[in-house]
Amino acid sequence: MNTIRTISDVLRDKADETKKGITFVENRRDVFVPYGRVHAEAVAAATRLAEAGIGPGDRVIFQVSENRGLIRAFWGCVYAGAVPALAPPVSGPVDVDRVRTLSDMMPGAPILVDERSHTLLTGANGAVVVGEDRLLDVSIVNDAAAEPGAAMPGDAESDFSQAGDVDSGDGAGAVPAFPVRGGTAGEALIQFSSGSTGSPKGVIVTNESVLNGLRATIPRHAHRYENKMLTWLPLTHNLSLIGFHVYALFRGYDQVLLPVSEVVADPPRWFEAVTRHRPTVTVCPNFAFKHFLRYLERRPLGDDHGYDFSNVQKLMSGSEPIDAPLARKFLAAMSAMGLREDALTSAYGMSEACLLVTTRDIYSGLSTVRLDRTGIATGQRFEDIESESGAEFVALGKAVPGISLTIRDDGGGVLGDGTVGEIHIAGAPMTRAAITAEGIVEHELTDDGAFATGDMGILRDGELFVLGRKKDIIFVNGRNYYSADLEAVLENVLDRDVAVLGRSNPATGEEEIAVFLARRTPTDRKADDATGAGQSDGDEPPIDEQAVTRSATTELMRVAGVPVSRVLWVDELPVASNGKKLRRKLEALL
């Protein structure tokens, strides 16, 4: 690992590896690809991309859904010296405008597409979104991987009932011209944020940042077991790409990649994959707690379910606030599959920090504090309370090595332990700039070099608690409230997705609270997309919207003392690929 200076070195370091690798799961079939084969396919892909005119420093926008094709294209770009710009692929007409924005932000950058994204971007209702001259079909790298020169260590394929053979190959051949090695300060990739606070922002990740981030992720304490990592989140999500795929490769762990579309459409696919492959580390963000619980509540497990999570040591959860009551309910349900209660490992990460900022130690389990939700404001001292009116927040652990973490007031002054303020971070893994609609913008830093995250929080004995987004603070009747906190109150009672926003009353000038209630969840839509069904569950009873509306307004007043001025029903809430609610998109409806 001492020779690893760029992201291309992470894979090149495993060029001779024939035992460890990636298991791609698709349609209940496993394909094992040793890391040596991944390297060979990356060389072949880089060759074809170079022939297509893509070279060092060129940015390539990704619109690819299938995991194996995306991995080939990602490493092919890296080996060619190009810069992959990863963004969630279009899944319907609603996403097309986002891709148009990305193409405008990076004029001239080719867009790597699969069949579905090609159709949506060039012919949706006869409206051409992106010209054919900008598109590059992912088949260019898939075809290259099938060529004889790429067949070093082979694939092992199985249908779960019979073991497949591994075609090792001899690995012989000429020394390739790839990978092209860039400098440590050169761009490694561009990671687009969820866009939860506005238009897309592409964080520019350098080789130096990504490697420092990988090193910071190494656990503080040595493990007693050999790790295997399994993720079903999309590889366009930084937790899945960097936190699982690249990190497992960096550490030499086996990894399993499961398509998000299959898990969304059929939740037991995750249960089956964990049971079959027995990973020590897997992932489940807060939005997925609800997804799996809804399935288990509708289809309770029998005694002979056969699912086994007993080998899971870490169930990583991050990317959005964790709802503590929901997490407890999920862990209780999963205990029937052997998941240990203390496996849940909460964390806080940001693309700007490439990736991890804080994490709890293994087996620390779920830990929370309660704060008086009517008194959460900058400079407010933390006081743990037991009252039901208290808002519960989950501990996210201490800063990882290489990251400095401070809580600051509006003037940038550092606040003491237990005082509410904005979270600021600094350190070696930090990125320096992002691509926006206005061009490349350097991160704004304090005088001493700290980055303001836009999240409010407290430190307690060095452990971080995130309270909510600074932009999502609602000021009503002289009190501060956080959207995420009020949403959790309602979602635990209503069992549906909720968004809470503040709105200014034009007549009085005062801020009021508006509640959006979703008839369907985003996973319902994704399940429909995956299965072609008209609705995800045909036996759902009709919604009594008036009764649910009354429950929403009554519950917020009872628990938080918050009056609701307006309740709006929508078919579903807009969310990012990582499950974060896109509240800004709802403001237009107020």
N, C-alpha and C positions, 0 to 999 in steps of 0.2 A: 504493500500500500504506500510505501514511501515514494514510489515512482509516479504516483497518481497526482497529476497537476491540473488536468482538464477533465471535463466530463467524458470525453472519448476514451481517456485512459481507464475509466471505471470498467468499461466493457472490454477494452483491449487487454486488460489485466487477466481476464478470464478466457482468453482466446483458445487455450488448450484444455479447458474444463469440459469433461465428458460426463460427469456424474451429477453435478448440480445444475439446475436450470429452471425453466419456466414450464408449468403445466397450464396450457390453455384449455379452458372448459367451455364447450359450446354444444347446445342441443344434447346434453347428457353424454357427451363424448369427451374424452381426455386426449390431448396431444402434448406429450412431453418433448420439450426442445432444450437440449443442453446449452449452456452458455457459450460453448465453443461454436455451436451451430448458429446461435444468435449473432455472434461476431462475424461468421462467414456470410450470413445473409445481409448483415449491415455493409460489409465490403461490396457485395454484389449490388445492393440497393444504391450505395454511394456511386458506384460506377455508372449505373443507369441514370441516376439523377444528374451526374456531371455531363453525360451525353446529351441530356435534355437542356443543358445550359445553366444548371444550378451549381454555384460554386461558393467559395469562402465568403462569408459575410452576408450572403443572400438570405432574406427572410422568407419563410414558407408558411402560409396560413393553413392549419389543419382543420379539415371538415370530414373526419373519418370516424366511424362508429366501431367497426370490428377490431377487437383487441390485437390479433396477430398482425393484421395489416398496419395498424397504427404503430406497433412496436418496430416492425421492419422499417417503416417510413421515418420514424423518429430517429433511430440509430443510423439509418442511411443518411439523413440530413446532417446529423452530428459528425459522422465520418467524412462527409463531403465538405465539412467546414461551414455548412449553412446553419441557419438559426431557426429551429422549429418554433412557430408561434401557435400555441395550443389554445383552442377555444371550443366550447361545447358545440357539437355538430347540430345542424338544423334537423329538427324532428317534425316540422310542419311549417305552414305559411307564417305563423306567428313569429318564428325565429329568423325569417329571411332579412328583415330590416337590420337585425344585429350584424349579420354577415356583410351586408352592404356597408355598414358603418366601419367594420374592420377593414374591408378592402379599401375604403377611402383613407383610413388612417395609415395604411401601408401601401401607397400607390405603386403598382407594378409588381407587387409580391405575388407569386403564383399561389393558387389555392388548391391544395391537395384534396380531392373529393373521392367519395365512393359513389355507388350507383344512386343511392337515395338522395344524397346531398346534391349530386349533379342534376338530377331531375328537378329538385326544388329550386335550385339556383338559376336554372336556365329556361325553365318552361312552365313555372307555376301560373296557371290561368293565362298563358300566353305572354306574361310579363318577364322579360329577360332581366335578371337581377345582376348577373355578372357575365361578361362576355366569355365565349369559349376560349379566347386566347389567353385568359387568366387561369384557366382550369387545367389541372394535371391529375390524371386518373391514378388512383392508388394501385391499379393493376400493374403499373410500371415497376413497382418494387416487389409485388407479389410474383410477377412473372420472372423477375430476376432471381428471386429466391429458389425458383423451381429449376433453374439452369444447372447443368452438371457441375460447374465451377463452384456453386454455392453449397454443394452437398458434402460438407465435412461431417461432423457428427450428425446423425439423422434424427428423425422423429420417432417417438414411440407412441402409438395410438391404441386406445382401448375403448370398449363400449361398456365398461364396468363389469362385464361378465367374463372377459378373458383378457389375460395380460398380453401386451404387445411386445414385440422385439425392438431393440435399439440397434439401428444401423450406425455403428461407430465411425466407419470410414477411416481412411488413413491420415487425413488432414494434410496430405502432401500438396504442394503447389508452389507457384512463384510468390515471392514476397509482394504483397499488394501495395499499391500507391496510397491506399487509405488505411487508417484514418489520417486526415489532415489535422495536424496539431496546431491549435491556436495558442495565443498567450493567455495567462491566467486572468488578465483583465478583459479578455474578449467576451463577446456575448455567447452564452451557452444555449439559452432558450428564452422565449417570451411567454410568460404565464399570465393569462387574462383573468382578472378578478371576476367575481360574481356579478358585478354591476349593481349591487344592492343599494348603492348610494348615488346612482346616476348612470352616465354612459360608460361603456367598457373602458377599462384601463389595463394596459399590458405592461406588467412589471418586467423590466429587463434584468434577467438573471445572468450574471457573469460566471465564468468557470470558477473563479475564486470564491464567489458567494455560495455556489451550490456545493462545493467541496467542504467549505467551512460549515455549512449547514448540515451536511451528512455527518461530519465528525462530531458536531454538537449533539446529534441525535443518539450517539452511542450511549447506552445506559450507564448511569453512575456506578452501578454494582454489577459484577459479572453474573451471568446466568448459569444455572446448573444443568441446562438442557440445550439441545441443538434446535435452533429456531427454524421454523418454516412459516412463511407469511402468506395470507390469503386475503385478497381484496376483491370486492364486487363493485366498488365505486368506479365511475368512468375515469379513464386514464387522462382525460383533459382536466381532471381535478388534481390540484397539487398534492393533496394528501395521498392520493392513489399513485400518481406518477413518481413523485419524489419520495414521499414517506414510505411507500411500499415497494414499488418496482425498482427504482434506482437504488434505494437504500439496501434492499435485499441483495441486489447484484454487488453493491459496494462491499457488503459484509460476507458475501459468499453463501448466502442462505438460499435454499429452495424457495420458490414462490408459486402461487396459484392465482391465475387471473380469470375471473368469472364475469360474464357480460352483465351489466346493470339491467339491460332490457329483460333478461330472463328472470332476474330476481324480482323486479318490479311486477312482471306479469304473473310470476309463479313463486311466491316467497319460499316454499320448501326447497327450491334449488340451492339456496344458501345453506339450509340445514343439511341437505344431502352432501354438498361439497365439503363442508366442514367435517361431517361424519366420515366421508371417504378418504379425505386427504390428511386429516388430523393436524391442522396447523396449530402452532403455539400462539400465533398472533393473527387476529382478524379485526374487522372494523364495523362499527355501527353508529352513525351519527344520530342525533336526536330525532330527526324526521323519520328515520327508519325504525326507531322504537315503536312509533305509532303504526307504521306499515305492518310490521310483524305481529304486533299485538292484535290489530284488527283481524288479521288472518287467523290467529290462534283462538280468538274469541268466537269467530264464526265456525271454526272447524277444530274443536277441542281435540287434543292428542289422546289417543288410546294408550293403554298400557304397553302395547306392542309397537309403538311408533318407530323404534329403531334408531332415532337420532342421538348422536353422541358428541357433546361439546366438552367432554372431560379433559381433553388435551389442551384446550385453550387456556393460556396463562394470561394473555393480555387481550382485552376487548377494547380497542382504541375508540374513543369518542371525542370528536372535536368539530371544528368548522362552523358551529352554531351553538347558541346557548343550550345547556343541558337542563331540561325540566326534571328536577329531582324526584317528585312524586311519580312521574312517568317512568323515569329510569328504574325506580324501585319496583314498579309494577312489571316492567319488562324483565328485570333480573329474576323476580319471583316466578314468572311464567317460564323462563328459560332454565330454571333450576331442574325442571322435569327432564331436560336433556343433558343434565350433568354439568351445566355451566356454573363454575364457582362464583359465589356472590362477590368476592373481592377481585374478580378478573377485570371489572370495568376500570379502565385507566383513562381519566380525563386529561385533556391537554388544550393548550391555546397556541395557535399558530397563525402566521400571516405570510402571504406571498412575498411581501417586502423583506421578510426575515429569512426567506428560503429555508425553512418552513417553520420549524418548531421554535417556540418562544419559551413555553413552560410545559412541564408534564409532571404528573404524580409518579412516585416510585411504584414499582410492581407490587401487587397485593395490598396497596393502600386502600383500595376500595372507594366507595362514595362517601364524601365528607362535605357537610354544608354548614352555612351560618344563616341566621335569620336577621334581617334588618327591618327597621320600621320603614315601610314603604312611603310613608308621608314625610319622611325626613332625610331622604337620600339626595344630597346636594354637595357640590364641590366644597371642601373644607369641613364637611360634617364628620364628626368622630364616630367610628364604628361602635355600636352597642348591640350585642347579641340578645335577642328577645325570644320569648316562647309564645307570644300571642299569635293567634291565627291571622291577625292583620299583618304579621311580618311577612316580608318577601324572602323566599328561600333561594340562596345562591350556592353554586357548587364550587368546591375547591379545585383549582386547575394546576396545582403544583408549583414548584419553584423554577426559577430561570435555569435553562440548560447551560452547560459550559459555553463560554464565548458570548453570551448575551447579558447585557446589563439592563435591569428593569427598574423603573422609577414611576411613582405616582406624582403628578404635578398639578398645580393650580392653573388658572387661566393665564397667569403671567409667566408661566414656565418655572415657578418656584417649586422645589422638591418638597413634598409633604411627608409627614411621618407615618409610621406604621399604624394602620387602622383608620386612616383618614381618606375620605372619598376624593377622587380626582381623576384626571385623564391619564391613561396608561401611556408611557413613553418607553421606547426600546432603542438600544444601540449595541454595536458589537461587530465582530468579524463577518458573520453571515449576512449582514445587512446589504441589500441592494441600494443603488444610488439614484435610479431614474425609472420613468415609466413612459410608455407611448400613450398619448391621449389624442382626442380630437384636435387639440391645439398643438400637437407635435410632441417631441420628446421634452419631458418636464422633469427637472431634478426634484428629488424629495425635499420638502421643506424641513429643516432641522433647527433645533434650538441652538443657542450660542455654544453649548458644550457638545453638540453633535447628536442629540437624541431626536428620534422620530416620533411624532405624535400619532398614535394609532387611530384616534377617533373613538376609542372605546373608553368607557368609564369603569373604574374599578377601585379596589383596595388591596393592600398587602397586609397579611396577618402572619407574623413570624416568618416573613419571607415568602409566604404562599399567596398566589394570586387568586382573586375572586373578581370576575367580570360582571358588571352590573347591567350594562347595555350600551348601545351606541349613543354617542353624544348628540347626534342629529335626531335621535329618536326620543329624546326627552320631551315629555308633554308637561306644560306648566298650567295647572288648573287649580283655582281657588287658593293660590299662594303656595302650592305644593308641586314638587317634581315627581313625575311618574315615568317609568320606562315602558315603552311599547311591549318589549318581550316579556316583561313581568306580568302585565295585564293580560296579554295573550295566553300565557300559561295558566292563569286563573280560570279563564273561560274554556280553554281546550280540555282541561282535566274534568270539567263538568259536562260540556256539550258533546265531546267526542267528535269534534270536527275541526277543520282548520280555521283559524281566526287571525285577523290582522286588526290592530288598534292604531289609529293615527290621531294626531291633534289637528284641529282645523280652527282657523280664526273666524269668528262670527263677524261678518261685515257690518252688522248693525251696532254691536256693542264693542267690537275690537278685542274681545276676550277670547282666549283659546278654549275650545270645547273638544270633547272626545267623540270620535266616530268609530264604529265597529263594523268590520266587513266579515260576513259569514259565508263560508264556501259550501255549495251544495255537493261538490265532488272534490276529491283530493287530486293533486298533481299526479300521484301514482296511479289513480284511476285512469287518467288520460293516457299515461305512458303504457299502462296495461292494455288499453284499447288499441294503441298504436302497434303494440307488439303482437296482439292476437287478431287484430282486425275486427274486433267485436264492436257493437254499437254502444255497449255499456259494460262496465267491468263486472258487475254482479247483478244479474237480472232479477233476483228475488229481494232487492232492497225495497223496504216499504217507503211510501211517499213521505216527504218531510212536512211536518206541521210548522211552517215558517213563523207563524204568529206566536206559537207556543215557545219555540226556540228563541225568538226575539225577546219575549218576556223574560225567559230564563237568563239570557245574557245580561240584560239591563239590571235585573234583580241581583244577580250574583256579583257583578262589579260593585254595586252599591253596598252589598252586605259585607264582602270581604275587604274591599279597598276604600269604601266610602266615596266612590267616583261616580258622578252622574254621567249618563250617556245621552248625548244630544241627538245622535243619528245612528241608525242601523241599516246597513245596505247588504243585500244578498248578491253574490256573484256566483257564476258557475264553478269557478275555481280560482284560487289565489295564484298570482304570478310568482314563480320561484326560480332561483338560479339552479345550476346543475348540482350544487352542493346542498340544496334544500333551503337555502336562505330565502326569506321572503323579500320580494322586490316591492317594498312599501311605496317607493316613489312613483311606481306605475299606477298605484291606486289613487294617488292624490288628484289625478285628472277627473275622477268620478265625484269628487266632493263639490 
